[in-house]
Amino acid sequence: MARKKQTTMTCWQCPRYDRDQRHCLDGKTNPSKKSDAVVVAELLGLRALCHYNAFRDSLALRMYFPKAPETVTSSARKLRAKPADITIEILDEETSE
């Protein structure tokens, strides 16, 4: 059985979004980038973020339980593996004439 990719709800799919006036009926915002969600949470508070925002739960953990082990592991930066050094040796072919 194939796993279904988890998708985040956009404002257009939300029942609390007024399409005619193009805004949330609850006055929430749903930024698509994590950096934007962090700025909104810092300036306006966590309540300003939509409940369907992909970053809301991790930001709530970071704000209210900053030293919890789950928070530390979930907000730790994922380090990329350093690419291995590659050595290329070029061999000249000797031509015999």
ABEGO torsion letter per residue (X at the ends): XBBBBBBBBBAAABAABBAAAGBBAAGBBBBABAAAAAAAAAAAEAAABBAABAAAAAAAAAAABAABAAAAAAABBBBBBBBBBBBBBBBBBBBBX
